[in-house]
Amino acid sequence: MYQGRHDDAIIEAEKAVARDPNDADSYGVLAEVLNYAGRYDDAITNVLTAVRLDLFHSAYYPYVLGQA
């Protein structure tokens, strides 16, 4: 992601979500990757899923949402 390889990073983050669709952090990371790729609407959808899955989340999710 930080090297600009957004497509590769999205694929890997999507794999993590597919492996465990109840893992909020996977959705949070996918949202951050989507932000870097300029896919803000998709990022918002994913970070809101993360929030729904983990109601007692850290400040990371609002941070990612703010980026979008």
mmCIF file of the N, C-alpha and C atoms, coordinates in Angstrom:
data_MODEL
# 
_entry.id   MODEL 
# 
loop_
_atom_site.group_PDB 
_atom_site.id 
_atom_site.type_symbol 
_atom_site.label_atom_id 
_atom_site.label_alt_id 
_atom_site.label_comp_id 
_atom_site.label_asym_id 
_atom_site.label_entity_id 
_atom_site.label_seq_id 
_atom_site.pdbx_PDB_ins_code 
_atom_site.Cartn_x 
_atom_site.Cartn_y 
_atom_site.Cartn_z 
_atom_site.occupancy 
_atom_site.B_iso_or_equiv 
_atom_site.pdbx_formal_charge 
_atom_site.auth_seq_id 
_atom_site.auth_comp_id 
_atom_site.auth_asym_id 
_atom_site.auth_atom_id 
_atom_site.pdbx_PDB_model_num 
ATOM 1   N N  . MET A 1 1  ? 0.824   -1.181  0.000  1.00 0.00 ? 1  MET A N  1 
ATOM 2   C CA . MET A 1 1  ? 0.000   0.000   0.000  1.00 0.00 ? 1  MET A CA 1 
ATOM 3   C C  . MET A 1 1  ? 0.874   1.253   0.000  1.00 0.00 ? 1  MET A C  1 
ATOM 4   N N  . TYR A 1 2  ? 1.857   1.276   0.865  1.00 0.00 ? 2  TYR A N  1 
ATOM 5   C CA . TYR A 1 2  ? 2.699   2.466   0.973  1.00 0.00 ? 2  TYR A CA 1 
ATOM 6   C C  . TYR A 1 2  ? 3.655   2.610   -0.215 1.00 0.00 ? 2  TYR A C  1 
ATOM 7   N N  . GLN A 1 3  ? 3.818   1.546   -0.972 1.00 0.00 ? 3  GLN A N  1 
ATOM 8   C CA . GLN A 1 3  ? 4.668   1.586   -2.162 1.00 0.00 ? 3  GLN A CA 1 
ATOM 9   C C  . GLN A 1 3  ? 3.866   1.900   -3.414 1.00 0.00 ? 3  GLN A C  1 
ATOM 10  N N  . GLY A 1 4  ? 2.574   2.184   -3.245 1.00 0.00 ? 4  GLY A N  1 
ATOM 11  C CA . GLY A 1 4  ? 1.732   2.504   -4.388 1.00 0.00 ? 4  GLY A CA 1 
ATOM 12  C C  . GLY A 1 4  ? 1.194   1.279   -5.117 1.00 0.00 ? 4  GLY A C  1 
ATOM 13  N N  . ARG A 1 5  ? 1.376   0.117   -4.545 1.00 0.00 ? 5  ARG A N  1 
ATOM 14  C CA . ARG A 1 5  ? 0.881   -1.121  -5.170 1.00 0.00 ? 5  ARG A CA 1 
ATOM 15  C C  . ARG A 1 5  ? -0.528  -1.401  -4.634 1.00 0.00 ? 5  ARG A C  1 
ATOM 16  N N  . HIS A 1 6  ? -1.428  -0.465  -4.927 1.00 0.00 ? 6  HIS A N  1 
ATOM 17  C CA . HIS A 1 6  ? -2.767  -0.511  -4.359 1.00 0.00 ? 6  HIS A CA 1 
ATOM 18  C C  . HIS A 1 6  ? -3.556  -1.745  -4.771 1.00 0.00 ? 6  HIS A C  1 
ATOM 19  N N  . ASP A 1 7  ? -3.466  -2.122  -6.032 1.00 0.00 ? 7  ASP A N  1 
ATOM 20  C CA . ASP A 1 7  ? -4.221  -3.288  -6.490 1.00 0.00 ? 7  ASP A CA 1 
ATOM 21  C C  . ASP A 1 7  ? -3.797  -4.546  -5.733 1.00 0.00 ? 7  ASP A C  1 
ATOM 22  N N  . ASP A 1 8  ? -2.500  -4.728  -5.558 1.00 0.00 ? 8  ASP A N  1 
ATOM 23  C CA . ASP A 1 8  ? -2.001  -5.890  -4.816 1.00 0.00 ? 8  ASP A CA 1 
ATOM 24  C C  . ASP A 1 8  ? -2.461  -5.844  -3.357 1.00 0.00 ? 8  ASP A C  1 
ATOM 25  N N  . ALA A 1 9  ? -2.403  -4.665  -2.769 1.00 0.00 ? 9  ALA A N  1 
ATOM 26  C CA . ALA A 1 9  ? -2.799  -4.512  -1.372 1.00 0.00 ? 9  ALA A CA 1 
ATOM 27  C C  . ALA A 1 9  ? -4.291  -4.777  -1.194 1.00 0.00 ? 9  ALA A C  1 
ATOM 28  N N  . ILE A 1 10 ? -5.104  -4.327  -2.139 1.00 0.00 ? 10 ILE A N  1 
ATOM 29  C CA . ILE A 1 10 ? -6.549  -4.579  -2.071 1.00 0.00 ? 10 ILE A CA 1 
ATOM 30  C C  . ILE A 1 10 ? -6.825  -6.074  -2.145 1.00 0.00 ? 10 ILE A C  1 
ATOM 31  N N  . ILE A 1 11 ? -6.159  -6.755  -3.051 1.00 0.00 ? 11 ILE A N  1 
ATOM 32  C CA . ILE A 1 11 ? -6.347  -8.205  -3.184 1.00 0.00 ? 11 ILE A CA 1 
ATOM 33  C C  . ILE A 1 11 ? -6.017  -8.911  -1.869 1.00 0.00 ? 11 ILE A C  1 
ATOM 34  N N  . GLU A 1 12 ? -4.905  -8.557  -1.259 1.00 0.00 ? 12 GLU A N  1 
ATOM 35  C CA . GLU A 1 12 ? -4.501  -9.204  -0.012 1.00 0.00 ? 12 GLU A CA 1 
ATOM 36  C C  . GLU A 1 12 ? -5.464  -8.883  1.126  1.00 0.00 ? 12 GLU A C  1 
ATOM 37  N N  . ALA A 1 13 ? -5.920  -7.647  1.207  1.00 0.00 ? 13 ALA A N  1 
ATOM 38  C CA . ALA A 1 13 ? -6.866  -7.271  2.257  1.00 0.00 ? 13 ALA A CA 1 
ATOM 39  C C  . ALA A 1 13 ? -8.211  -7.966  2.044  1.00 0.00 ? 13 ALA A C  1 
ATOM 40  N N  . GLU A 1 14 ? -8.628  -8.096  0.805  1.00 0.00 ? 14 GLU A N  1 
ATOM 41  C CA . GLU A 1 14 ? -9.871  -8.815  0.512  1.00 0.00 ? 14 GLU A CA 1 
ATOM 42  C C  . GLU A 1 14 ? -9.752  -10.292 0.878  1.00 0.00 ? 14 GLU A C  1 
ATOM 43  N N  . LYS A 1 15 ? -8.577  -10.863 0.709  1.00 0.00 ? 15 LYS A N  1 
ATOM 44  C CA . LYS A 1 15 ? -8.354  -12.255 1.125  1.00 0.00 ? 15 LYS A CA 1 
ATOM 45  C C  . LYS A 1 15 ? -8.529  -12.391 2.638  1.00 0.00 ? 15 LYS A C  1 
ATOM 46  N N  . ALA A 1 16 ? -8.019  -11.415 3.384  1.00 0.00 ? 16 ALA A N  1 
ATOM 47  C CA . ALA A 1 16 ? -8.141  -11.455 4.840  1.00 0.00 ? 16 ALA A CA 1 
ATOM 48  C C  . ALA A 1 16 ? -9.610  -11.389 5.255  1.00 0.00 ? 16 ALA A C  1 
ATOM 49  N N  . VAL A 1 17 ? -10.385 -10.539 4.599  1.00 0.00 ? 17 VAL A N  1 
ATOM 50  C CA . VAL A 1 17 ? -11.813 -10.436 4.892  1.00 0.00 ? 17 VAL A CA 1 
ATOM 51  C C  . VAL A 1 17 ? -12.511 -11.749 4.552  1.00 0.00 ? 17 VAL A C  1 
ATOM 52  N N  . ALA A 1 18 ? -12.153 -12.338 3.434  1.00 0.00 ? 18 ALA A N  1 
ATOM 53  C CA . ALA A 1 18 ? -12.782 -13.598 3.022  1.00 0.00 ? 18 ALA A CA 1 
ATOM 54  C C  . ALA A 1 18 ? -12.462 -14.730 3.993  1.00 0.00 ? 18 ALA A C  1 
ATOM 55  N N  . ARG A 1 19 ? -11.252 -14.723 4.546  1.00 0.00 ? 19 ARG A N  1 
ATOM 56  C CA . ARG A 1 19 ? -10.857 -15.781 5.485  1.00 0.00 ? 19 ARG A CA 1 
ATOM 57  C C  . ARG A 1 19 ? -11.662 -15.719 6.776  1.00 0.00 ? 19 ARG A C  1 
ATOM 58  N N  . ASP A 1 20 ? -11.951 -14.501 7.231  1.00 0.00 ? 20 ASP A N  1 
ATOM 59  C CA . ASP A 1 20 ? -12.720 -14.335 8.468  1.00 0.00 ? 20 ASP A CA 1 
ATOM 60  C C  . ASP A 1 20 ? -13.616 -13.108 8.337  1.00 0.00 ? 20 ASP A C  1 
ATOM 61  N N  . PRO A 1 21 ? -14.811 -13.288 7.803  1.00 0.00 ? 21 PRO A N  1 
ATOM 62  C CA . PRO A 1 21 ? -15.703 -12.147 7.578  1.00 0.00 ? 21 PRO A CA 1 
ATOM 63  C C  . PRO A 1 21 ? -16.235 -11.498 8.855  1.00 0.00 ? 21 PRO A C  1 
ATOM 64  N N  . ASN A 1 22 ? -15.883 -12.040 10.012 1.00 0.00 ? 22 ASN A N  1 
ATOM 65  C CA . ASN A 1 22 ? -16.286 -11.431 11.280 1.00 0.00 ? 22 ASN A CA 1 
ATOM 66  C C  . ASN A 1 22 ? -15.146 -10.685 11.963 1.00 0.00 ? 22 ASN A C  1 
ATOM 67  N N  . ASP A 1 23 ? -14.014 -10.560 11.293 1.00 0.00 ? 23 ASP A N  1 
ATOM 68  C CA . ASP A 1 23 ? -12.858 -9.868  11.863 1.00 0.00 ? 23 ASP A CA 1 
ATOM 69  C C  . ASP A 1 23 ? -12.901 -8.391  11.484 1.00 0.00 ? 23 ASP A C  1 
ATOM 70  N N  . ALA A 1 24 ? -13.222 -7.572  12.441 1.00 0.00 ? 24 ALA A N  1 
ATOM 71  C CA . ALA A 1 24 ? -13.369 -6.142  12.188 1.00 0.00 ? 24 ALA A CA 1 
ATOM 72  C C  . ALA A 1 24 ? -12.079 -5.510  11.675 1.00 0.00 ? 24 ALA A C  1 
ATOM 73  N N  . ASP A 1 25 ? -10.944 -5.931  12.208 1.00 0.00 ? 25 ASP A N  1 
ATOM 74  C CA . ASP A 1 25 ? -9.676  -5.318  11.803 1.00 0.00 ? 25 ASP A CA 1 
ATOM 75  C C  . ASP A 1 25 ? -9.369  -5.551  10.327 1.00 0.00 ? 25 ASP A C  1 
ATOM 76  N N  . SER A 1 26 ? -9.789  -6.679  9.792  1.00 0.00 ? 26 SER A N  1 
ATOM 77  C CA . SER A 1 26 ? -9.576  -6.926  8.357  1.00 0.00 ? 26 SER A CA 1 
ATOM 78  C C  . SER A 1 26 ? -10.334 -5.897  7.517  1.00 0.00 ? 26 SER A C  1 
ATOM 79  N N  . TYR A 1 27 ? -11.552 -5.596  7.928  1.00 0.00 ? 27 TYR A N  1 
ATOM 80  C CA . TYR A 1 27 ? -12.324 -4.575  7.217  1.00 0.00 ? 27 TYR A CA 1 
ATOM 81  C C  . TYR A 1 27 ? -11.690 -3.198  7.381  1.00 0.00 ? 27 TYR A C  1 
ATOM 82  N N  . GLY A 1 28 ? -11.134 -2.925  8.562  1.00 0.00 ? 28 GLY A N  1 
ATOM 83  C CA . GLY A 1 28 ? -10.476 -1.647  8.784  1.00 0.00 ? 28 GLY A CA 1 
ATOM 84  C C  . GLY A 1 28 ? -9.254  -1.469  7.899  1.00 0.00 ? 28 GLY A C  1 
ATOM 85  N N  . VAL A 1 29 ? -8.461  -2.521  7.788  1.00 0.00 ? 29 VAL A N  1 
ATOM 86  C CA . VAL A 1 29 ? -7.279  -2.464  6.922  1.00 0.00 ? 29 VAL A CA 1 
ATOM 87  C C  . VAL A 1 29 ? -7.695  -2.337  5.465  1.00 0.00 ? 29 VAL A C  1 
ATOM 88  N N  . LEU A 1 30 ? -8.705  -3.095  5.063  1.00 0.00 ? 30 LEU A N  1 
ATOM 89  C CA . LEU A 1 30 ? -9.197  -2.972  3.684  1.00 0.00 ? 30 LEU A CA 1 
ATOM 90  C C  . LEU A 1 30 ? -9.660  -1.550  3.417  1.00 0.00 ? 30 LEU A C  1 
ATOM 91  N N  . ALA A 1 31 ? -10.343 -0.955  4.365  1.00 0.00 ? 31 ALA A N  1 
ATOM 92  C CA . ALA A 1 31 ? -10.795 0.431   4.195  1.00 0.00 ? 31 ALA A CA 1 
ATOM 93  C C  . ALA A 1 31 ? -9.614  1.384   4.027  1.00 0.00 ? 31 ALA A C  1 
ATOM 94  N N  . GLU A 1 32 ? -8.572  1.190   4.822  1.00 0.00 ? 32 GLU A N  1 
ATOM 95  C CA . GLU A 1 32 ? -7.407  2.063   4.695  1.00 0.00 ? 32 GLU A CA 1 
ATOM 96  C C  . GLU A 1 32 ? -6.744  1.909   3.324  1.00 0.00 ? 32 GLU A C  1 
ATOM 97  N N  . VAL A 1 33 ? -6.632  0.680   2.866  1.00 0.00 ? 33 VAL A N  1 
ATOM 98  C CA . VAL A 1 33 ? -6.047  0.427   1.547  1.00 0.00 ? 33 VAL A CA 1 
ATOM 99  C C  . VAL A 1 33 ? -6.898  1.090   0.466  1.00 0.00 ? 33 VAL A C  1 
ATOM 100 N N  . LEU A 1 34 ? -8.204  0.959   0.574  1.00 0.00 ? 34 LEU A N  1 
ATOM 101 C CA . LEU A 1 34 ? -9.100  1.576   -0.409 1.00 0.00 ? 34 LEU A CA 1 
ATOM 102 C C  . LEU A 1 34 ? -8.965  3.101   -0.399 1.00 0.00 ? 34 LEU A C  1 
ATOM 103 N N  . ASN A 1 35 ? -8.743  3.684   0.769  1.00 0.00 ? 35 ASN A N  1 
ATOM 104 C CA . ASN A 1 35 ? -8.494  5.125   0.845  1.00 0.00 ? 35 ASN A CA 1 
ATOM 105 C C  . ASN A 1 35 ? -7.267  5.503   0.022  1.00 0.00 ? 35 ASN A C  1 
ATOM 106 N N  . TYR A 1 36 ? -6.196  4.768   0.208  1.00 0.00 ? 36 TYR A N  1 
ATOM 107 C CA . TYR A 1 36 ? -4.966  5.064   -0.527 1.00 0.00 ? 36 TYR A CA 1 
ATOM 108 C C  . TYR A 1 36 ? -5.159  4.898   -2.028 1.00 0.00 ? 36 TYR A C  1 
ATOM 109 N N  . ALA A 1 37 ? -6.083  4.017   -2.411 1.00 0.00 ? 37 ALA A N  1 
ATOM 110 C CA . ALA A 1 37 ? -6.355  3.787   -3.831 1.00 0.00 ? 37 ALA A CA 1 
ATOM 111 C C  . ALA A 1 37 ? -7.362  4.797   -4.382 1.00 0.00 ? 37 ALA A C  1 
ATOM 112 N N  . GLY A 1 38 ? -7.876  5.673   -3.524 1.00 0.00 ? 38 GLY A N  1 
ATOM 113 C CA . GLY A 1 38 ? -8.829  6.679   -3.983 1.00 0.00 ? 38 GLY A CA 1 
ATOM 114 C C  . GLY A 1 38 ? -10.261 6.179   -4.088 1.00 0.00 ? 38 GLY A C  1 
ATOM 115 N N  . ARG A 1 39 ? -10.535 5.031   -3.524 1.00 0.00 ? 39 ARG A N  1 
ATOM 116 C CA . ARG A 1 39 ? -11.882 4.440   -3.562 1.00 0.00 ? 39 ARG A CA 1 
ATOM 117 C C  . ARG A 1 39 ? -12.590 4.716   -2.233 1.00 0.00 ? 39 ARG A C  1 
ATOM 118 N N  . TYR A 1 40 ? -12.954 5.986   -2.067 1.00 0.00 ? 40 TYR A N  1 
ATOM 119 C CA . TYR A 1 40 ? -13.441 6.463   -0.778 1.00 0.00 ? 40 TYR A CA 1 
ATOM 120 C C  . TYR A 1 40 ? -14.804 5.887   -0.387 1.00 0.00 ? 40 TYR A C  1 
ATOM 121 N N  . ASP A 1 41 ? -15.709 5.745   -1.326 1.00 0.00 ? 41 ASP A N  1 
ATOM 122 C CA . ASP A 1 41 ? -17.024 5.178   -1.000 1.00 0.00 ? 41 ASP A CA 1 
ATOM 123 C C  . ASP A 1 41 ? -16.895 3.738   -0.519 1.00 0.00 ? 41 ASP A C  1 
ATOM 124 N N  . ASP A 1 42 ? -16.054 2.971   -1.176 1.00 0.00 ? 42 ASP A N  1 
ATOM 125 C CA . ASP A 1 42 ? -15.817 1.592   -0.748 1.00 0.00 ? 42 ASP A CA 1 
ATOM 126 C C  . ASP A 1 42 ? -15.141 1.556   0.622  1.00 0.00 ? 42 ASP A C  1 
ATOM 127 N N  . ALA A 1 43 ? -14.250 2.501   0.857  1.00 0.00 ? 43 ALA A N  1 
ATOM 128 C CA . ALA A 1 43 ? -13.576 2.574   2.153  1.00 0.00 ? 43 ALA A CA 1 
ATOM 129 C C  . ALA A 1 43 ? -14.586 2.844   3.263  1.00 0.00 ? 43 ALA A C  1 
ATOM 130 N N  . ILE A 1 44 ? -15.494 3.764   3.020  1.00 0.00 ? 44 ILE A N  1 
ATOM 131 C CA . ILE A 1 44 ? -16.509 4.094   4.025  1.00 0.00 ? 44 ILE A CA 1 
ATOM 132 C C  . ILE A 1 44 ? -17.354 2.865   4.337  1.00 0.00 ? 44 ILE A C  1 
ATOM 133 N N  . THR A 1 45 ? -17.793 2.162   3.315  1.00 0.00 ? 45 THR A N  1 
ATOM 134 C CA . THR A 1 45 ? -18.598 0.960   3.517  1.00 0.00 ? 45 THR A CA 1 
ATOM 135 C C  . THR A 1 45 ? -17.870 -0.048  4.391  1.00 0.00 ? 45 THR A C  1 
ATOM 136 N N  . ASN A 1 46 ? -16.600 -0.250  4.119  1.00 0.00 ? 46 ASN A N  1 
ATOM 137 C CA . ASN A 1 46 ? -15.830 -1.251  4.863  1.00 0.00 ? 46 ASN A CA 1 
ATOM 138 C C  . ASN A 1 46 ? -15.522 -0.817  6.283  1.00 0.00 ? 46 ASN A C  1 
ATOM 139 N N  . VAL A 1 47 ? -15.210 0.432   6.486  1.00 0.00 ? 47 VAL A N  1 
ATOM 140 C CA . VAL A 1 47 ? -14.901 0.867   7.852  1.00 0.00 ? 47 VAL A CA 1 
ATOM 141 C C  . VAL A 1 47 ? -16.173 0.875   8.694  1.00 0.00 ? 47 VAL A C  1 
ATOM 142 N N  . LEU A 1 48 ? -17.317 1.166   8.114  1.00 0.00 ? 48 LEU A N  1 
ATOM 143 C CA . LEU A 1 48 ? -18.563 1.089   8.871  1.00 0.00 ? 48 LEU A CA 1 
ATOM 144 C C  . LEU A 1 48 ? -18.905 -0.355  9.225  1.00 0.00 ? 48 LEU A C  1 
ATOM 145 N N  . THR A 1 49 ? -18.536 -1.279  8.370  1.00 0.00 ? 49 THR A N  1 
ATOM 146 C CA . THR A 1 49 ? -18.688 -2.693  8.704  1.00 0.00 ? 49 THR A CA 1 
ATOM 147 C C  . THR A 1 49 ? -17.797 -3.038  9.891  1.00 0.00 ? 49 THR A C  1 
ATOM 148 N N  . ALA A 1 50 ? -16.581 -2.536  9.892  1.00 0.00 ? 50 ALA A N  1 
ATOM 149 C CA . ALA A 1 50 ? -15.664 -2.775  11.010 1.00 0.00 ? 50 ALA A CA 1 
ATOM 150 C C  . ALA A 1 50 ? -16.250 -2.239  12.312 1.00 0.00 ? 50 ALA A C  1 
ATOM 151 N N  . VAL A 1 51 ? -16.810 -1.049  12.262 1.00 0.00 ? 51 VAL A N  1 
ATOM 152 C CA . VAL A 1 51 ? -17.417 -0.450  13.457 1.00 0.00 ? 51 VAL A CA 1 
ATOM 153 C C  . VAL A 1 51 ? -18.595 -1.301  13.939 1.00 0.00 ? 51 VAL A C  1 
ATOM 154 N N  . ARG A 1 52 ? -19.399 -1.782  13.005 1.00 0.00 ? 52 ARG A N  1 
ATOM 155 C CA . ARG A 1 52 ? -20.549 -2.611  13.365 1.00 0.00 ? 52 ARG A CA 1 
ATOM 156 C C  . ARG A 1 52 ? -20.094 -3.912  14.039 1.00 0.00 ? 52 ARG A C  1 
ATOM 157 N N  . LEU A 1 53 ? -19.000 -4.470  13.557 1.00 0.00 ? 53 LEU A N  1 
ATOM 158 C CA . LEU A 1 53 ? -18.503 -5.729  14.115 1.00 0.00 ? 53 LEU A CA 1 
ATOM 159 C C  . LEU A 1 53 ? -17.814 -5.547  15.464 1.00 0.00 ? 53 LEU A C  1 
ATOM 160 N N  . ASP A 1 54 ? -17.244 -4.390  15.703 1.00 0.00 ? 54 ASP A N  1 
ATOM 161 C CA . ASP A 1 54 ? -16.500 -4.131  16.941 1.00 0.00 ? 54 ASP A CA 1 
ATOM 162 C C  . ASP A 1 54 ? -16.967 -2.799  17.519 1.00 0.00 ? 54 ASP A C  1 
ATOM 163 N N  . LEU A 1 55 ? -18.021 -2.855  18.332 1.00 0.00 ? 55 LEU A N  1 
ATOM 164 C CA . LEU A 1 55 ? -18.601 -1.631  18.874 1.00 0.00 ? 55 LEU A CA 1 
ATOM 165 C C  . LEU A 1 55 ? -17.662 -0.901  19.827 1.00 0.00 ? 55 LEU A C  1 
ATOM 166 N N  . PHE A 1 56 ? -16.699 -1.616  20.382 1.00 0.00 ? 56 PHE A N  1 
ATOM 167 C CA . PHE A 1 56 ? -15.751 -1.021  21.323 1.00 0.00 ? 56 PHE A CA 1 
ATOM 168 C C  . PHE A 1 56 ? -14.377 -0.863  20.673 1.00 0.00 ? 56 PHE A C  1 
ATOM 169 N N  . HIS A 1 57 ? -14.385 -0.382  19.452 1.00 0.00 ? 57 HIS A N  1 
ATOM 170 C CA . HIS A 1 57 ? -13.176 -0.274  18.639 1.00 0.00 ? 57 HIS A CA 1 
ATOM 171 C C  . HIS A 1 57 ? -12.247 0.828   19.129 1.00 0.00 ? 57 HIS A C  1 
ATOM 172 N N  . SER A 1 58 ? -11.044 0.779   18.628 1.00 0.00 ? 58 SER A N  1 
ATOM 173 C CA . SER A 1 58 ? -10.057 1.806   18.939 1.00 0.00 ? 58 SER A CA 1 
ATOM 174 C C  . SER A 1 58 ? -10.323 3.044   18.080 1.00 0.00 ? 58 SER A C  1 
ATOM 175 N N  . ALA A 1 59 ? -9.489  4.019   18.217 1.00 0.00 ? 59 ALA A N  1 
ATOM 176 C CA . ALA A 1 59 ? -9.621  5.249   17.430 1.00 0.00 ? 59 ALA A CA 1 
ATOM 177 C C  . ALA A 1 59 ? -9.211  5.055   15.973 1.00 0.00 ? 59 ALA A C  1 
ATOM 178 N N  . TYR A 1 60 ? -8.712  3.881   15.644 1.00 0.00 ? 60 TYR A N  1 
ATOM 179 C CA . TYR A 1 60 ? -8.263  3.609   14.280 1.00 0.00 ? 60 TYR A CA 1 
ATOM 180 C C  . TYR A 1 60 ? -9.401  3.729   13.279 1.00 0.00 ? 60 TYR A C  1 
ATOM 181 N N  . TYR A 1 61 ? -10.561 3.189   13.614 1.00 0.00 ? 61 TYR A N  1 
ATOM 182 C CA . TYR A 1 61 ? -11.674 3.208   12.660 1.00 0.00 ? 61 TYR A CA 1 
ATOM 183 C C  . TYR A 1 61 ? -12.169 4.629   12.378 1.00 0.00 ? 61 TYR A C  1 
ATOM 184 N N  . PRO A 1 62 ? -12.377 5.460   13.382 1.00 0.00 ? 62 PRO A N  1 
ATOM 185 C CA . PRO A 1 62 ? -12.761 6.846   13.073 1.00 0.00 ? 62 PRO A CA 1 
ATOM 186 C C  . PRO A 1 62 ? -11.681 7.587   12.278 1.00 0.00 ? 62 PRO A C  1 
ATOM 187 N N  . TYR A 1 63 ? -10.427 7.246   12.520 1.00 0.00 ? 63 TYR A N  1 
ATOM 188 C CA . TYR A 1 63 ? -9.323  7.840   11.762 1.00 0.00 ? 63 TYR A CA 1 
ATOM 189 C C  . TYR A 1 63 ? -9.449  7.481   10.288 1.00 0.00 ? 63 TYR A C  1 
ATOM 190 N N  . VAL A 1 64 ? -9.661  6.191   10.001 1.00 0.00 ? 64 VAL A N  1 
ATOM 191 C CA . VAL A 1 64 ? -9.794  5.742   8.618  1.00 0.00 ? 64 VAL A CA 1 
ATOM 192 C C  . VAL A 1 64 ? -11.033 6.357   7.988  1.00 0.00 ? 64 VAL A C  1 
ATOM 193 N N  . LEU A 1 65 ? -12.118 6.439   8.737  1.00 0.00 ? 65 LEU A N  1 
ATOM 194 C CA . LEU A 1 65 ? -13.336 7.066   8.231  1.00 0.00 ? 65 LEU A CA 1 
ATOM 195 C C  . LEU A 1 65 ? -13.084 8.532   7.899  1.00 0.00 ? 65 LEU A C  1 
ATOM 196 N N  . GLY A 1 66 ? -12.347 9.206   8.740  1.00 0.00 ? 66 GLY A N  1 
ATOM 197 C CA . GLY A 1 66 ? -12.003 10.612  8.486  1.00 0.00 ? 66 GLY A CA 1 
ATOM 198 C C  . GLY A 1 66 ? -11.145 10.781  7.244  1.00 0.00 ? 66 GLY A C  1 
ATOM 199 N N  . GLN A 1 67 ? -10.279 9.834   6.969  1.00 0.00 ? 67 GLN A N  1 
ATOM 200 C CA . GLN A 1 67 ? -9.485  9.897   5.743  1.00 0.00 ? 67 GLN A CA 1 
ATOM 201 C C  . GLN A 1 67 ? -10.379 9.847   4.504  1.00 0.00 ? 67 GLN A C  1 
ATOM 202 N N  . ALA A 1 68 ? -11.420 9.028   4.593  1.00 0.00 ? 68 ALA A N  1 
ATOM 203 C CA . ALA A 1 68 ? -12.306 8.862   3.434  1.00 0.00 ? 68 ALA A CA 1 
ATOM 204 C C  . ALA A 1 68 ? -13.123 10.120  3.213  1.00 0.00 ? 68 ALA A C  1 
# 
